[in-house]
Amino acid sequence: MVSGPSGSGKSSLIAALLGRVDIDYSVSATTRLPRPGEINGRHYNFISLKNFREMIESDALLEWAEYNNHLYGTPEAPIVAATESGRSVLLEIELQGAKQVRKRRSDAVMIFIAPPSMDVLEGRLRSRGDTNDDDVIDRLEIAEAEMASAPEVFDHIVVNDEWEKAVDQLTSLITERL
Protein backbone atom coordinates (compact mmCIF):
# COMPACT_ATOMS: atom_id res chain seq x y z
CA MET A 1 0.00 0.00 0.00
CA VAL A 2 1.43 3.35 -1.06
CA SER A 3 0.29 6.71 0.21
CA GLY A 4 1.57 10.25 0.28
CA PRO A 5 0.48 13.83 -0.15
CA SER A 6 -0.97 15.06 -3.41
CA GLY A 7 2.02 16.13 -5.50
CA SER A 8 4.53 13.86 -3.72
CA GLY A 9 5.04 11.89 -6.92
CA LYS A 10 3.40 8.66 -5.74
CA SER A 11 1.51 8.08 -9.00
CA SER A 12 4.64 8.57 -11.09
CA LEU A 13 6.68 6.32 -8.79
CA ILE A 14 3.99 3.65 -8.93
CA ALA A 15 3.93 3.81 -12.74
CA ALA A 16 7.68 3.22 -12.77
CA LEU A 17 7.32 0.41 -10.22
CA LEU A 18 4.64 -1.33 -12.29
CA GLY A 19 7.08 -1.44 -15.19
CA ARG A 20 9.53 -3.38 -13.00
CA VAL A 21 7.40 -5.62 -10.77
CA ASP A 22 4.70 -8.20 -11.50
CA ILE A 23 1.95 -7.01 -9.16
CA ASP A 24 -1.73 -6.22 -9.57
CA TYR A 25 -2.78 -2.58 -9.28
CA SER A 26 -5.99 -1.75 -7.46
CA VAL A 27 -8.12 0.85 -9.25
CA SER A 28 -9.80 3.08 -6.66
CA ALA A 29 -13.26 4.57 -6.97
CA THR A 30 -13.81 8.32 -6.66
CA THR A 31 -16.57 10.86 -6.90
CA ARG A 32 -14.30 13.54 -8.39
CA LEU A 33 -14.24 14.38 -12.08
CA PRO A 34 -11.41 13.00 -14.24
CA ARG A 35 -8.37 15.20 -14.82
CA PRO A 36 -7.18 15.65 -18.40
CA GLY A 37 -5.76 12.36 -19.66
CA GLU A 38 -7.30 10.17 -16.94
CA ILE A 39 -9.16 7.11 -18.17
CA ASN A 40 -12.14 5.62 -16.33
CA GLY A 41 -11.28 2.12 -15.12
CA ARG A 42 -7.54 2.65 -15.50
CA HIS A 43 -6.68 5.62 -13.29
CA TYR A 44 -9.87 5.56 -11.21
CA ASN A 45 -13.40 4.30 -11.42
CA PHE A 46 -15.23 7.62 -11.64
CA ILE A 47 -18.64 7.10 -10.05
CA SER A 48 -21.54 9.18 -8.78
CA LEU A 49 -21.93 10.18 -5.16
CA LYS A 50 -25.06 8.01 -5.01
CA ASN A 51 -23.18 4.91 -6.22
CA PHE A 52 -20.30 5.58 -3.84
CA ARG A 53 -22.69 5.86 -0.87
CA GLU A 54 -24.29 2.56 -1.91
CA MET A 55 -20.85 0.93 -1.84
CA ILE A 56 -20.28 2.28 1.69
CA GLU A 57 -23.67 1.03 2.89
CA SER A 58 -23.12 -2.46 1.43
CA ASP A 59 -19.61 -2.70 2.98
CA ALA A 60 -18.12 -3.20 -0.50
CA LEU A 61 -15.06 -1.03 0.24
CA LEU A 62 -11.86 -2.12 1.97
CA GLU A 63 -11.35 1.53 2.87
CA TRP A 64 -12.78 4.89 1.96
CA ALA A 65 -12.14 8.50 2.80
CA GLU A 66 -13.14 12.03 2.00
CA TYR A 67 -10.25 14.01 0.59
CA ASN A 68 -10.47 17.60 -0.60
CA ASN A 69 -14.30 17.45 -0.84
CA HIS A 70 -14.39 14.20 -2.83
CA LEU A 71 -14.83 10.56 -1.82
CA TYR A 72 -12.22 7.92 -2.63
CA GLY A 73 -12.29 4.21 -1.85
CA THR A 74 -10.93 0.77 -2.65
CA PRO A 75 -13.43 -1.87 -3.77
CA GLU A 76 -12.69 -4.95 -1.69
CA ALA A 77 -13.84 -7.75 -4.03
CA PRO A 78 -10.94 -7.41 -6.53
CA ILE A 79 -8.41 -7.36 -3.65
CA VAL A 80 -9.84 -10.54 -2.15
CA ALA A 81 -9.99 -12.29 -5.54
CA ALA A 82 -6.36 -11.43 -6.32
CA THR A 83 -4.95 -12.39 -2.94
CA GLU A 84 -6.93 -15.66 -2.86
CA SER A 85 -5.34 -16.56 -6.20
CA GLY A 86 -1.86 -15.86 -4.80
CA ARG A 87 -1.36 -12.41 -6.35
CA SER A 88 -0.11 -9.36 -4.50
CA VAL A 89 -2.01 -6.12 -4.96
CA LEU A 90 -0.71 -2.56 -4.87
CA LEU A 91 -3.06 0.06 -3.43
CA GLU A 92 -2.56 3.80 -3.86
CA ILE A 93 -4.62 5.52 -1.16
CA GLU A 94 -4.78 8.54 1.13
CA LEU A 95 -3.88 8.62 4.82
CA GLN A 96 -7.44 8.15 6.11
CA GLY A 97 -7.81 5.02 4.01
CA ALA A 98 -4.34 3.79 4.98
CA LYS A 99 -5.36 3.83 8.64
CA GLN A 100 -8.39 1.67 7.78
CA VAL A 101 -6.26 -0.77 5.79
CA ARG A 102 -3.81 -0.98 8.71
CA LYS A 103 -6.68 -2.14 10.95
CA ARG A 104 -8.26 -4.57 8.45
CA ARG A 105 -5.20 -6.08 6.73
CA SER A 106 -2.34 -6.85 9.10
CA ASP A 107 -0.39 -8.32 6.17
CA ALA A 108 -0.27 -4.99 4.32
CA VAL A 109 3.10 -3.33 3.73
CA MET A 110 2.54 0.38 4.31
CA ILE A 111 4.78 2.82 2.38
CA PHE A 112 4.56 6.61 2.55
CA ILE A 113 5.97 8.79 -0.26
CA ALA A 114 7.19 12.13 1.10
CA PRO A 115 8.31 15.21 -0.81
CA PRO A 116 11.77 16.57 0.03
CA SER A 117 10.20 19.78 1.37
CA MET A 118 6.95 21.72 1.50
CA ASP A 119 8.39 24.26 -0.97
CA VAL A 120 9.08 21.48 -3.49
CA LEU A 121 5.60 20.08 -2.91
CA GLU A 122 4.01 23.48 -3.52
CA GLY A 123 6.00 23.87 -6.73
CA ARG A 124 4.88 20.46 -7.96
CA LEU A 125 1.22 21.21 -7.21
CA ARG A 126 1.36 24.57 -8.97
CA SER A 127 3.21 23.20 -12.01
CA ARG A 128 0.45 20.66 -12.68
CA GLY A 129 -1.74 23.39 -14.10
CA ASP A 130 -4.91 21.63 -12.96
CA THR A 131 -5.02 22.93 -9.38
CA ASN A 132 -6.29 26.39 -8.46
CA ASP A 133 -4.77 28.48 -5.65
CA ASP A 134 -7.41 27.49 -3.08
CA ASP A 135 -6.88 23.80 -3.83
CA VAL A 136 -3.11 24.20 -3.56
CA ILE A 137 -3.50 25.79 -0.13
CA ASP A 138 -5.90 23.04 0.98
CA ARG A 139 -3.59 20.30 -0.31
CA LEU A 140 -0.58 21.81 1.44
CA GLU A 141 -2.46 21.90 4.75
CA ILE A 142 -3.51 18.28 4.28
CA ALA A 143 0.07 17.35 3.36
CA GLU A 144 1.47 18.85 6.56
CA ALA A 145 -0.93 16.77 8.66
CA GLU A 146 -0.21 13.62 6.64
CA MET A 147 3.54 14.03 6.95
CA ALA A 148 3.28 14.62 10.69
CA SER A 149 1.37 11.38 11.27
CA ALA A 150 3.19 9.21 8.70
CA PRO A 151 5.78 7.74 11.11
CA GLU A 152 3.00 6.37 13.32
CA VAL A 153 1.02 4.76 10.48
CA PHE A 154 3.53 3.55 7.88
CA ASP A 155 6.22 0.87 7.91
CA HIS A 156 8.47 2.77 5.49
CA ILE A 157 8.93 6.35 4.30
CA VAL A 158 10.46 7.02 0.88
CA VAL A 159 11.54 10.62 0.27
CA ASN A 160 11.04 11.46 -3.40
CA ASP A 161 14.00 13.79 -3.80
CA GLU A 162 16.06 11.88 -6.39
CA TRP A 163 13.88 10.07 -8.94
CA GLU A 164 15.92 6.90 -9.58
CA LYS A 165 16.78 6.52 -5.92
CA ALA A 166 13.11 6.77 -4.94
CA VAL A 167 12.02 4.29 -7.66
CA ASP A 168 14.74 1.85 -6.56
CA GLN A 169 13.76 2.19 -2.90
CA LEU A 170 10.07 1.63 -3.61
CA THR A 171 10.84 -1.33 -5.88
CA SER A 172 13.06 -2.90 -3.24
CA LEU A 173 10.44 -2.52 -0.51
CA ILE A 174 7.78 -4.14 -2.68
CA THR A 175 9.90 -7.00 -4.05
CA GLU A 176 11.03 -7.96 -0.53
CA ARG A 177 7.45 -9.07 0.15
CA LEU A 178 6.58 -10.80 -3.13
C-alpha positions in Angstrom: 0.0 0.0 0.0 1.4 3.3 -1.1 0.3 6.7 0.2 1.6 10.3 0.3 0.5 13.8 -0.2 -1.0 15.1 -3.4 2.0 16.1 -5.5 4.5 13.9 -3.7 5.0 11.9 -6.9 3.4 8.7 -5.7 1.5 8.1 -9.0 4.6 8.6 -11.1 6.7 6.3 -8.8 4.0 3.7 -8.9 3.9 3.8 -12.7 7.7 3.2 -12.8 7.3 0.4 -10.2 4.6 -1.3 -12.3 7.1 -1.4 -15.2 9.5 -3.4 -13.0 7.4 -5.6 -10.8 4.7 -8.2 -11.5 2.0 -7.0 -9.2 -1.7 -6.2 -9.6 -2.8 -2.6 -9.3 -6.0 -1.7 -7.5 -8.1 0.8 -9.2 -9.8 3.1 -6.7 -13.3 4.6 -7.0 -13.8 8.3 -6.7 -16.6 10.9 -6.9 -14.3 13.5 -8.4 -14.2 14.4 -12.1 -11.4 13.0 -14.2 -8.4 15.2 -14.8 -7.2 15.6 -18.4 -5.8 12.4 -19.7 -7.3 10.2 -16.9 -9.2 7.1 -18.2 -12.1 5.6 -16.3 -11.3 2.1 -15.1 -7.5 2.6 -15.5 -6.7 5.6 -13.3 -9.9 5.6 -11.2 -13.4 4.3 -11.4 -15.2 7.6 -11.6 -18.6 7.1 -10.0 -21.5 9.2 -8.8 -21.9 10.2 -5.2 -25.1 8.0 -5.0 -23.2 4.9 -6.2 -20.3 5.6 -3.8 -22.7 5.9 -0.9 -24.3 2.6 -1.9 -20.9 0.9 -1.8 -20.3 2.3 1.7 -23.7 1.0 2.9 -23.1 -2.5 1.4 -19.6 -2.7 3.0 -18.1 -3.2 -0.5 -15.1 -1.0 0.2 -11.9 -2.1 2.0 -11.4 1.5 2.9 -12.8 4.9 2.0 -12.1 8.5 2.8 -13.1 12.0 2.0 -10.3 14.0 0.6 -10.5 17.6 -0.6 -14.3 17.5 -0.8 -14.4 14.2 -2.8 -14.8 10.6 -1.8 -12.2 7.9 -2.6 -12.3 4.2 -1.8 -10.9 0.8 -2.7 -13.4 -1.9 -3.8 -12.7 -5.0 -1.7 -13.8 -7.8 -4.0 -10.9 -7.4 -6.5 -8.4 -7.4 -3.6 -9.8 -10.5 -2.1 -10.0 -12.3 -5.5 -6.4 -11.4 -6.3 -4.9 -12.4 -2.9 -6.9 -15.7 -2.9 -5.3 -16.6 -6.2 -1.9 -15.9 -4.8 -1.4 -12.4 -6.3 -0.1 -9.4 -4.5 -2.0 -6.1 -5.0 -0.7 -2.6 -4.9 -3.1 0.1 -3.4 -2.6 3.8 -3.9 -4.6 5.5 -1.2 -4.8 8.5 1.1 -3.9 8.6 4.8 -7.4 8.1 6.1 -7.8 5.0 4.0 -4.3 3.8 5.0 -5.4 3.8 8.6 -8.4 1.7 7.8 -6.3 -0.8 5.8 -3.8 -1.0 8.7 -6.7 -2.1 11.0 -8.3 -4.6 8.5 -5.2 -6.1 6.7 -2.3 -6.8 9.1 -0.4 -8.3 6.2 -0.3 -5.0 4.3 3.1 -3.3 3.7 2.5 0.4 4.3 4.8 2.8 2.4 4.6 6.6 2.5 6.0 8.8 -0.3 7.2 12.1 1.1 8.3 15.2 -0.8 11.8 16.6 0.0 10.2 19.8 1.4 7.0 21.7 1.5 8.4 24.3 -1.0 9.1 21.5 -3.5 5.6 20.1 -2.9 4.0 23.5 -3.5 6.0 23.9 -6.7 4.9 20.5 -8.0 1.2 21.2 -7.2 1.4 24.6 -9.0 3.2 23.2 -12.0 0.4 20.7 -12.7 -1.7 23.4 -14.1 -4.9 21.6 -13.0 -5.0 22.9 -9.4 -6.3 26.4 -8.5 -4.8 28.5 -5.6 -7.4 27.5 -3.1 -6.9 23.8 -3.8 -3.1 24.2 -3.6 -3.5 25.8 -0.1 -5.9 23.0 1.0 -3.6 20.3 -0.3 -0.6 21.8 1.4 -2.5 21.9 4.8 -3.5 18.3 4.3 0.1 17.3 3.4 1.5 18.9 6.6 -0.9 16.8 8.7 -0.2 13.6 6.6 3.5 14.0 6.9 3.3 14.6 10.7 1.4 11.4 11.3 3.2 9.2 8.7 5.8 7.7 11.1 3.0 6.4 13.3 1.0 4.8 10.5 3.5 3.6 7.9 6.2 0.9 7.9 8.5 2.8 5.5 8.9 6.4 4.3 10.5 7.0 0.9 11.5 10.6 0.3 11.0 11.5 -3.4 14.0 13.8 -3.8 16.1 11.9 -6.4 13.9 10.1 -8.9 15.9 6.9 -9.6 16.8 6.5 -5.9 13.1 6.8 -4.9 12.0 4.3 -7.7 14.7 1.9 -6.6 13.8 2.2 -2.9 10.1 1.6 -3.6 10.8 -1.3 -5.9 13.1 -2.9 -3.2 10.4 -2.5 -0.5 7.8 -4.1 -2.7 9.9 -7.0 -4.1 11.0 -8.0 -0.5 7.4 -9.1 0.2 6.6 -10.8 -3.1 
